[in-house]
């Protein structure tokens, strides 16, 4: 009887799966806007925006994995510094990204006007600069 029930459950599950149109699981990064990726030593750093870069406060997401195994790296200290090189200014109110789980860091980037910006993303070791990557961004 128990086996019969198990069989019945299995059949029902199979039928259930074949008749419903399950959406394909999406990668969480599908929802994000990839700005760029840089590999520094064995760390692969990817910079994303939550939405297309726009004037105002933008949520920035950074993902760091160690190559080649792609294990998450959760201890990086970042500084983020957006500037507009053509006009020689930066912006106030930026928030340096901090780790919030599984190799993802979250911060805020403020663009005060449309045009060509440069995001300097710097990895720190206490007060020492380890490496800076520049990501060009067009703000519309
Ligand atoms: Cu400007």
Backbone and ligand atoms as CSV (ligand in chain L), in Angstrom:
chain,resi,resn,atom,element,x,y,z
A,1,UNK,N,N,0.835,-1.209,0.000
A,1,UNK,CA,C,0.000,0.000,0.000
A,1,UNK,C,C,0.873,1.264,0.000
A,2,UNK,N,N,1.920,1.202,0.814
A,2,UNK,CA,C,2.810,2.356,0.887
A,2,UNK,C,C,3.497,2.596,-0.465
A,3,UNK,N,N,3.902,1.491,-1.078
A,3,UNK,CA,C,4.559,1.606,-2.376
A,3,UNK,C,C,3.612,2.142,-3.429
A,4,UNK,N,N,2.373,1.708,-3.331
A,4,UNK,CA,C,1.363,2.162,-4.283
A,4,UNK,C,C,1.170,3.674,-4.163
A,5,UNK,N,N,1.131,4.163,-2.914
A,5,UNK,CA,C,0.977,5.602,-2.672
A,5,UNK,C,C,2.173,6.369,-3.242
A,6,UNK,N,N,3.344,5.818,-3.009
A,6,UNK,CA,C,4.559,6.483,-3.521
A,6,UNK,C,C,4.523,6.572,-5.039
A,7,UNK,N,N,4.052,5.483,-5.653
A,7,UNK,CA,C,3.943,5.441,-7.104
A,7,UNK,C,C,2.942,6.496,-7.588
A,8,UNK,N,N,1.828,6.566,-6.867
A,8,UNK,CA,C,0.779,7.520,-7.225
A,8,UNK,C,C,1.311,8.958,-7.140
A,9,UNK,N,N,2.032,9.234,-6.046
A,9,UNK,CA,C,2.609,10.573,-5.858
A,9,UNK,C,C,3.579,10.880,-6.993
A,10,UNK,N,N,4.406,9.885,-7.332
A,10,UNK,CA,C,5.392,10.080,-8.399
A,10,UNK,C,C,4.700,10.379,-9.723
A,11,UNK,N,N,3.634,9.657,-10.003
A,11,UNK,CA,C,2.887,9.862,-11.255
A,11,UNK,C,C,2.269,11.253,-11.273
A,12,UNK,N,N,1.655,11.615,-10.143
A,12,UNK,CA,C,1.011,12.932,-10.064
A,12,UNK,C,C,2.035,14.051,-10.258
A,13,UNK,N,N,3.224,13.887,-9.635
A,13,UNK,CA,C,4.270,14.904,-9.764
A,13,UNK,C,C,4.731,15.016,-11.210
A,14,UNK,N,N,4.884,13.865,-11.855
A,14,UNK,CA,C,5.338,13.853,-13.249
A,14,UNK,C,C,4.312,14.548,-14.136
A,15,UNK,N,N,3.043,14.183,-13.925
A,15,UNK,CA,C,1.970,14.782,-14.716
A,15,UNK,C,C,1.935,16.288,-14.447
A,16,UNK,N,N,2.060,16.632,-13.150
A,16,UNK,CA,C,2.025,18.051,-12.773
A,16,UNK,C,C,3.112,18.844,-13.458
A,17,UNK,N,N,4.320,18.259,-13.516
A,17,UNK,CA,C,5.438,18.970,-14.120
A,17,UNK,C,C,5.281,19.087,-15.625
A,18,UNK,N,N,4.706,18.061,-16.239
A,18,UNK,CA,C,4.645,18.071,-17.701
A,18,UNK,C,C,3.500,18.935,-18.210
A,19,UNK,N,N,2.511,19.196,-17.366
A,19,UNK,CA,C,1.366,19.956,-17.861
A,19,UNK,C,C,1.490,21.452,-17.554
A,20,UNK,N,N,2.285,21.805,-16.533
A,20,UNK,CA,C,2.452,23.234,-16.262
A,20,UNK,C,C,3.671,23.747,-17.012
A,21,UNK,N,N,3.598,24.969,-17.471
A,21,UNK,CA,C,4.750,25.558,-18.152
A,21,UNK,C,C,5.569,26.326,-17.117
A,22,UNK,N,N,6.548,25.614,-16.563
A,22,UNK,CA,C,7.426,26.235,-15.567
A,22,UNK,C,C,8.329,27.248,-16.273
A,23,UNK,N,N,8.447,28.472,-15.716
A,23,UNK,CA,C,9.424,29.388,-16.310
A,23,UNK,C,C,10.833,28.859,-16.062
A,24,UNK,N,N,11.718,29.026,-17.023
A,24,UNK,CA,C,13.094,28.580,-16.822
A,24,UNK,C,C,13.729,29.427,-15.721
A,25,UNK,N,N,14.468,28.781,-14.808
A,25,UNK,CA,C,15.096,29.556,-13.741
A,25,UNK,C,C,16.055,30.588,-14.334
A,26,UNK,N,N,15.967,31.802,-13.882
A,26,UNK,CA,C,16.835,32.849,-14.423
A,26,UNK,C,C,18.003,33.099,-13.488
A,27,UNK,N,N,19.124,33.409,-14.076
A,27,UNK,CA,C,20.297,33.830,-13.325
A,27,UNK,C,C,19.959,35.179,-12.679
A,28,UNK,N,N,20.278,35.396,-11.376
A,28,UNK,CA,C,19.959,36.689,-10.762
A,28,UNK,C,C,20.611,37.864,-11.483
A,29,UNK,N,N,21.744,37.593,-12.160
A,29,UNK,CA,C,22.417,38.698,-12.843
A,29,UNK,C,C,21.688,39.111,-14.120
A,30,UNK,N,N,20.720,38.285,-14.592
A,30,UNK,CA,C,19.933,38.665,-15.774
A,30,UNK,C,C,19.191,39.973,-15.547
A,31,UNK,N,N,18.855,40.233,-14.290
A,31,UNK,CA,C,18.073,41.424,-13.950
A,31,UNK,C,C,18.961,42.660,-13.832
A,32,UNK,N,N,20.280,42.443,-13.755
A,32,UNK,CA,C,21.197,43.545,-13.494
A,32,UNK,C,C,21.846,44.037,-14.780
A,33,UNK,N,N,22.413,45.230,-14.717
A,33,UNK,CA,C,23.115,45.810,-15.869
A,33,UNK,C,C,24.616,45.655,-15.627
A,34,UNK,N,N,25.263,44.831,-16.445
A,34,UNK,CA,C,26.704,44.616,-16.283
A,34,UNK,C,C,27.461,45.805,-16.857
A,35,UNK,N,N,28.270,46.442,-16.025
A,35,UNK,CA,C,29.077,47.579,-16.465
A,35,UNK,C,C,30.426,47.096,-16.979
A,36,UNK,N,N,31.007,46.109,-16.308
A,36,UNK,CA,C,32.284,45.575,-16.765
A,36,UNK,C,C,32.828,44.542,-15.817
A,37,UNK,N,N,33.830,43.819,-16.312
A,37,UNK,CA,C,34.491,42.788,-15.515
A,37,UNK,C,C,35.994,42.995,-15.632
A,38,UNK,N,N,36.688,42.805,-14.538
A,38,UNK,CA,C,38.140,42.938,-14.547
A,38,UNK,C,C,38.717,41.799,-13.725
A,39,UNK,N,N,39.789,41.207,-14.238
A,39,UNK,CA,C,40.448,40.151,-13.479
A,39,UNK,C,C,41.756,40.693,-12.934
A,40,UNK,N,N,41.859,40.718,-11.617
A,40,UNK,CA,C,43.042,41.227,-10.939
A,40,UNK,C,C,43.651,40.071,-10.167
A,41,UNK,N,N,44.869,39.702,-10.564
A,41,UNK,CA,C,45.493,38.486,-10.051
A,41,UNK,C,C,44.526,37.330,-10.266
A,42,UNK,N,N,44.031,36.708,-9.226
A,42,UNK,CA,C,43.110,35.586,-9.439
A,42,UNK,C,C,41.684,35.956,-9.071
A,43,UNK,N,N,41.443,37.254,-8.879
A,43,UNK,CA,C,40.093,37.676,-8.518
A,43,UNK,C,C,39.360,38.248,-9.724
A,44,UNK,N,N,38.199,37.688,-9.995
A,44,UNK,CA,C,37.355,38.213,-11.070
A,44,UNK,C,C,36.322,39.141,-10.449
A,45,UNK,N,N,36.403,40.412,-10.844
A,45,UNK,CA,C,35.533,41.443,-10.272
A,45,UNK,C,C,34.536,41.887,-11.336
A,46,UNK,N,N,33.250,41.784,-11.038
A,46,UNK,CA,C,32.216,42.239,-11.972
A,46,UNK,C,C,31.417,43.351,-11.323
A,47,UNK,N,N,31.257,44.449,-12.079
A,47,UNK,CA,C,30.509,45.600,-11.577
A,47,UNK,C,C,29.155,45.668,-12.280
A,48,UNK,N,N,28.100,45.705,-11.486
A,48,UNK,CA,C,26.742,45.782,-12.018
A,48,UNK,C,C,26.024,46.993,-11.440
A,49,UNK,N,N,25.028,47.460,-12.189
A,49,UNK,CA,C,24.066,48.425,-11.658
A,49,UNK,C,C,22.721,47.729,-11.575
A,50,UNK,N,N,21.932,48.137,-10.599
A,50,UNK,CA,C,20.614,47.536,-10.436
A,50,UNK,C,C,19.701,47.938,-11.603
A,51,UNK,N,N,19.884,49.172,-12.081
A,51,UNK,CA,C,19.121,49.667,-13.233
A,51,UNK,C,C,20.107,50.380,-14.161
A,52,UNK,N,N,19.675,50.743,-15.355
A,52,UNK,CA,C,20.551,51.472,-16.268
A,52,UNK,C,C,21.027,52.755,-15.589
A,53,UNK,N,N,22.333,53.095,-15.731
A,53,UNK,CA,C,22.874,54.279,-15.055
A,53,UNK,C,C,22.073,55.545,-15.382
A,54,UNK,N,N,21.645,56.228,-14.344
A,54,UNK,CA,C,20.788,57.406,-14.536
A,54,UNK,C,C,21.232,58.518,-13.588
A,55,UNK,N,N,20.774,59.716,-13.850
A,55,UNK,CA,C,21.101,60.844,-12.978
A,55,UNK,C,C,20.457,60.610,-11.614
A,56,UNK,N,N,21.263,60.756,-10.554
A,56,UNK,CA,C,20.790,60.505,-9.195
A,56,UNK,C,C,21.534,59.334,-8.573
A,57,UNK,N,N,20.942,58.808,-7.488
A,57,UNK,CA,C,21.564,57.705,-6.758
A,57,UNK,C,C,21.307,56.375,-7.477
A,58,UNK,N,N,22.383,55.647,-7.737
A,58,UNK,CA,C,22.301,54.357,-8.413
A,58,UNK,C,C,22.829,53.270,-7.478
A,59,UNK,N,N,22.099,52.172,-7.368
A,59,UNK,CA,C,22.588,51.045,-6.571
A,59,UNK,C,C,23.599,50.243,-7.387
A,60,UNK,N,N,24.780,50.059,-6.790
A,60,UNK,CA,C,25.894,49.363,-7.424
A,60,UNK,C,C,26.052,48.003,-6.766
A,61,UNK,N,N,26.287,46.988,-7.577
A,61,UNK,CA,C,26.555,45.654,-7.041
A,61,UNK,C,C,27.866,45.148,-7.612
A,62,UNK,N,N,28.705,44.608,-6.745
A,62,UNK,CA,C,29.977,44.039,-7.179
A,62,UNK,C,C,29.991,42.580,-6.763
A,63,UNK,N,N,30.443,41.741,-7.675
A,63,UNK,CA,C,30.570,40.326,-7.378
A,63,UNK,C,C,32.040,39.966,-7.525
A,64,UNK,N,N,32.602,39.289,-6.542
A,64,UNK,CA,C,34.008,38.893,-6.602
A,64,UNK,C,C,34.118,37.396,-6.395
A,65,UNK,N,N,34.797,36.730,-7.348
A,65,UNK,CA,C,35.080,35.303,-7.198
A,65,UNK,C,C,36.555,35.047,-7.428
A,66,UNK,N,N,37.020,34.004,-6.783
A,66,UNK,CA,C,38.415,33.579,-6.917
A,66,UNK,C,C,38.490,32.554,-8.041
A,67,UNK,N,N,39.390,32.809,-9.014
A,67,UNK,CA,C,39.571,31.878,-10.136
A,67,UNK,C,C,40.628,30.831,-9.786
A,68,UNK,N,N,40.573,29.630,-10.354
A,68,UNK,CA,C,39.579,29.200,-11.343
A,68,UNK,C,C,38.338,28.536,-10.734
A,69,UNK,N,N,38.351,28.312,-9.437
A,69,UNK,CA,C,37.229,27.560,-8.852
A,69,UNK,C,C,35.960,28.398,-8.725
A,70,UNK,N,N,36.108,29.726,-8.843
A,70,UNK,CA,C,34.977,30.648,-8.696
A,70,UNK,C,C,34.363,30.610,-7.303
A,71,UNK,N,N,35.204,30.423,-6.299
A,71,UNK,CA,C,34.722,30.526,-4.923
A,71,UNK,C,C,34.536,32.005,-4.588
A,72,UNK,N,N,33.582,32.291,-3.719
A,72,UNK,CA,C,33.272,33.681,-3.422
A,72,UNK,C,C,34.349,34.302,-2.538
A,73,UNK,N,N,34.564,35.594,-2.747
A,73,UNK,CA,C,35.514,36.366,-1.952
A,73,UNK,C,C,34.714,37.426,-1.208
A,74,UNK,N,N,34.759,37.369,0.110
A,74,UNK,CA,C,33.802,38.142,0.911
A,74,UNK,C,C,34.434,39.196,1.809
A,75,UNK,N,N,35.746,39.418,1.663
A,75,UNK,CA,C,36.437,40.276,2.633
A,75,UNK,C,C,37.057,41.520,2.006
A,76,UNK,N,N,36.638,41.869,0.805
A,76,UNK,CA,C,37.267,43.000,0.121
A,76,UNK,C,C,36.732,44.320,0.681
A,77,UNK,N,N,37.654,45.288,0.854
A,77,UNK,CA,C,37.278,46.648,1.225
A,77,UNK,C,C,37.352,47.496,-0.045
A,78,UNK,N,N,36.207,48.077,-0.431
A,78,UNK,CA,C,36.133,48.848,-1.678
A,78,UNK,C,C,36.020,50.331,-1.408
A,79,UNK,N,N,36.534,51.110,-2.360
A,79,UNK,CA,C,36.186,52.535,-2.431
A,79,UNK,C,C,35.675,52.781,-3.836
A,80,UNK,N,N,34.595,53.521,-3.937
A,80,UNK,CA,C,34.045,53.837,-5.257
A,80,UNK,C,C,34.062,55.340,-5.428
A,81,UNK,N,N,34.552,55.782,-6.610
A,81,UNK,CA,C,34.724,57.212,-6.838
A,81,UNK,C,C,34.353,57.565,-8.275
A,82,UNK,N,N,33.105,57.987,-8.508
A,82,UNK,CA,C,32.723,58.397,-9.857
A,82,UNK,C,C,33.169,59.825,-10.148
A,83,UNK,N,N,33.723,60.016,-11.347
A,83,UNK,CA,C,34.108,61.367,-11.769
A,83,UNK,C,C,33.662,61.588,-13.217
A,84,UNK,N,N,33.563,62.851,-13.579
A,84,UNK,CA,C,33.278,63.210,-14.960
A,84,UNK,C,C,34.539,63.864,-15.499
A,85,UNK,N,N,35.406,63.089,-16.178
A,85,UNK,CA,C,36.731,63.597,-16.570
A,85,UNK,C,C,36.664,64.842,-17.450
A,86,UNK,N,N,35.693,64.924,-18.357
A,86,UNK,CA,C,35.639,66.062,-19.286
A,86,UNK,C,C,35.383,67.382,-18.573
A,87,UNK,N,N,34.775,67.308,-17.371
A,87,UNK,CA,C,34.451,68.538,-16.648
A,87,UNK,C,C,35.210,68.651,-15.327
A,88,UNK,N,N,35.968,67.624,-15.001
A,88,UNK,CA,C,36.827,67.676,-13.816
A,88,UNK,C,C,36.096,67.736,-12.500
A,89,UNK,N,N,34.979,67.030,-12.402
A,89,UNK,CA,C,34.291,66.993,-11.101
A,89,UNK,C,C,33.857,65.582,-10.738
A,90,UNK,N,N,33.570,65.410,-9.482
A,90,UNK,CA,C,33.031,64.149,-8.981
A,90,UNK,C,C,31.599,64.345,-8.544
A,91,UNK,N,N,31.217,63.626,-7.511
A,91,UNK,CA,C,29.850,63.764,-6.999
A,91,UNK,C,C,29.828,63.424,-5.515
A,92,UNK,N,N,28.889,64.025,-4.785
A,92,UNK,CA,C,28.783,63.730,-3.351
A,92,UNK,C,C,27.847,62.553,-3.093
A,93,UNK,N,N,27.927,62.005,-1.910
A,93,UNK,CA,C,26.928,61.038,-1.453
A,93,UNK,C,C,27.120,59.607,-1.906
A,94,UNK,N,N,28.314,59.294,-2.448
A,94,UNK,CA,C,28.550,57.904,-2.847
A,94,UNK,C,C,28.758,57.023,-1.622
A,95,UNK,N,N,28.339,55.771,-1.711
A,95,UNK,CA,C,28.484,54.833,-0.592
A,95,UNK,C,C,29.374,53.680,-1.043
A,96,UNK,N,N,30.508,53.507,-0.376
A,96,UNK,CA,C,31.433,52.433,-0.735
A,96,UNK,C,C,30.759,51.076,-0.551
A,97,UNK,N,N,30.882,50.204,-1.548
A,97,UNK,CA,C,30.192,48.910,-1.457
A,97,UNK,C,C,30.729,48.040,-0.317
A,98,UNK,N,N,29.814,47.427,0.404
A,98,UNK,CA,C,30.181,46.489,1.481
A,98,UNK,C,C,29.532,45.141,1.210
A,99,UNK,N,N,30.163,44.105,1.765
A,99,UNK,CA,C,29.686,42.747,1.513
A,99,UNK,C,C,28.329,42.522,2.163
A,100,UNK,N,N,27.439,41.909,1.403
A,100,UNK,CA,C,26.146,41.585,2.009
A,100,UNK,C,C,25.728,40.155,1.735
A,101,UNK,N,N,26.660,39.294,1.310
A,101,UNK,CA,C,26.366,37.869,1.195
A,101,UNK,C,C,26.855,37.242,-0.091
A,102,UNK,N,N,27.460,36.057,0.038
A,102,UNK,CA,C,27.783,35.212,-1.119
A,102,UNK,C,C,28.649,35.898,-2.177
A,103,UNK,N,N,29.583,36.728,-1.724
A,103,UNK,CA,C,30.495,37.389,-2.666
A,103,UNK,C,C,29.914,38.613,-3.343
A,104,UNK,N,N,28.749,39.058,-2.902
A,104,UNK,CA,C,28.120,40.250,-3.454
A,104,UNK,C,C,28.319,41.439,-2.524
A,105,UNK,N,N,28.700,42.570,-3.116
A,105,UNK,CA,C,28.891,43.810,-2.376
A,105,UNK,C,C,27.907,44.830,-2.942
A,106,UNK,N,N,27.381,45.658,-2.044
A,106,UNK,CA,C,26.364,46.625,-2.469
A,106,UNK,C,C,26.746,48.029,-2.003
A,107,UNK,N,N,26.598,48.998,-2.897
A,107,UNK,CA,C,26.889,50.379,-2.551
A,107,UNK,C,C,26.049,51.319,-3.401
A,108,UNK,N,N,26.404,52.601,-3.366
A,108,UNK,CA,C,25.632,53.603,-4.100
A,108,UNK,C,C,26.575,54.515,-4.872
A,109,UNK,N,N,26.162,54.821,-6.099
A,109,UNK,CA,C,26.944,55.686,-6.980
A,109,UNK,C,C,26.052,56.837,-7.421
A,110,UNK,N,N,26.515,58.066,-7.190
A,110,UNK,CA,C,25.711,59.242,-7.515
A,110,UNK,C,C,26.221,59.917,-8.783
A,111,UNK,N,N,25.348,60.043,-9.765
A,111,UNK,CA,C,25.672,60.801,-10.975
A,111,UNK,C,C,24.861,62.087,-10.949
A,112,UNK,N,N,25.551,63.216,-11.024
A,112,UNK,CA,C,24.861,64.503,-10.891
A,112,UNK,C,C,24.396,65.068,-12.223
A,113,UNK,N,N,24.822,64.445,-13.334
A,113,UNK,CA,C,24.384,64.924,-14.647
A,113,UNK,C,C,24.565,63.824,-15.685
A,114,UNK,N,N,23.953,64.001,-16.850
A,114,UNK,CA,C,24.129,63.038,-17.935
A,114,UNK,C,C,25.508,63.218,-18.565
A,115,UNK,N,N,25.946,62.203,-19.293
A,115,UNK,CA,C,27.215,62.281,-20.009
A,115,UNK,C,C,28.144,61.142,-19.664
A,116,UNK,N,N,29.429,61.335,-20.025
A,116,UNK,CA,C,30.433,60.290,-19.825
A,116,UNK,C,C,31.065,60.404,-18.440
A,117,UNK,N,N,30.920,59.337,-17.675
A,117,UNK,CA,C,31.501,59.253,-16.341
A,117,UNK,C,C,32.539,58.144,-16.299
A,118,UNK,N,N,33.383,58.228,-15.279
A,118,UNK,CA,C,34.368,57.182,-15.013
A,118,UNK,C,C,34.163,56.724,-13.574
A,119,UNK,N,N,34.015,55.426,-13.392
A,119,UNK,CA,C,33.912,54.907,-12.028
A,119,UNK,C,C,35.256,54.296,-11.665
A,120,UNK,N,N,35.916,54.875,-10.675
A,120,UNK,CA,C,37.150,54.296,-10.159
A,120,UNK,C,C,36.783,53.390,-8.992
A,121,UNK,N,N,37.026,52.109,-9.183
A,121,UNK,CA,C,36.730,51.134,-8.135
A,121,UNK,C,C,38.053,50.660,-7.564
A,122,UNK,N,N,38.281,50.969,-6.303
A,122,UNK,CA,C,39.570,50.710,-5.685
A,122,UNK,C,C,39.453,49.686,-4.575
A,123,UNK,N,N,40.347,48.697,-4.647
A,123,UNK,CA,C,40.426,47.705,-3.585
A,123,UNK,C,C,41.455,48.182,-2.572
A,124,UNK,N,N,41.044,48.208,-1.310
A,124,UNK,CA,C,41.906,48.713,-0.253
A,124,UNK,C,C,42.421,47.582,0.636
A,125,UNK,N,N,43.633,47.779,1.186
A,125,UNK,CA,C,44.131,46.945,2.267
A,125,UNK,C,C,44.411,47.918,3.410
A,126,UNK,N,N,43.502,48.016,4.329
A,126,UNK,CA,C,43.502,49.065,5.338
A,126,UNK,C,C,43.559,50.421,4.625
A,127,UNK,N,N,44.621,51.192,4.804
A,127,UNK,CA,C,44.677,52.504,4.158
A,127,UNK,C,C,45.477,52.486,2.856
A,128,UNK,N,N,45.916,51.294,2.442
A,128,UNK,CA,C,46.754,51.183,1.255
A,128,UNK,C,C,45.924,50.755,0.052
A,129,UNK,N,N,46.166,51.416,-1.086
A,129,UNK,CA,C,45.486,51.043,-2.331
A,129,UNK,C,C,46.140,49.788,-2.898
A,130,UNK,N,N,45.330,48.760,-3.139
A,130,UNK,CA,C,45.839,47.529,-3.755
A,130,UNK,C,C,45.745,47.636,-5.276
A,131,UNK,N,N,44.601,48.062,-5.753
A,131,UNK,CA,C,44.387,48.122,-7.201
A,131,UNK,C,C,43.163,48.983,-7.498
A,132,UNK,N,N,43.252,49.771,-8.574
A,132,UNK,CA,C,42.090,50.550,-9.024
A,132,UNK,C,C,41.724,50.140,-10.441
A,133,UNK,N,N,40.456,49.865,-10.649
A,133,UNK,CA,C,39.940,49.599,-11.997
A,133,UNK,C,C,39.018,50.741,-12.383
A,134,UNK,N,N,39.166,51.229,-13.635
A,134,UNK,CA,C,38.304,52.300,-14.131
A,134,UNK,C,C,37.250,51.724,-15.072
A,135,UNK,N,N,35.997,52.004,-14.762
A,135,UNK,CA,C,34.890,51.543,-15.594
A,135,UNK,C,C,34.212,52.766,-16.228
A,136,UNK,N,N,34.263,52.897,-17.557
A,136,UNK,CA,C,33.533,53.999,-18.199
A,136,UNK,C,C,32.027,53.724,-18.210
A,137,UNK,N,N,31.253,54.764,-17.948
A,137,UNK,CA,C,29.791,54.641,-17.905
A,137,UNK,C,C,29.179,55.843,-18.622
A,138,UNK,N,N,28.204,55.596,-19.459
A,138,UNK,CA,C,27.446,56.688,-20.082
A,138,UNK,C,C,26.125,56.824,-19.332
A,139,UNK,N,N,25.899,58.016,-18.776
A,139,UNK,CA,C,24.678,58.282,-18.014
A,139,UNK,C,C,23.712,59.037,-18.914
A,140,UNK,N,N,22.519,58.465,-19.060
A,140,UNK,CA,C,21.529,59.072,-19.962
A,140,UNK,C,C,20.367,59.674,-19.182
L,1,CU,CU,CU,29.745,67.314,-15.493
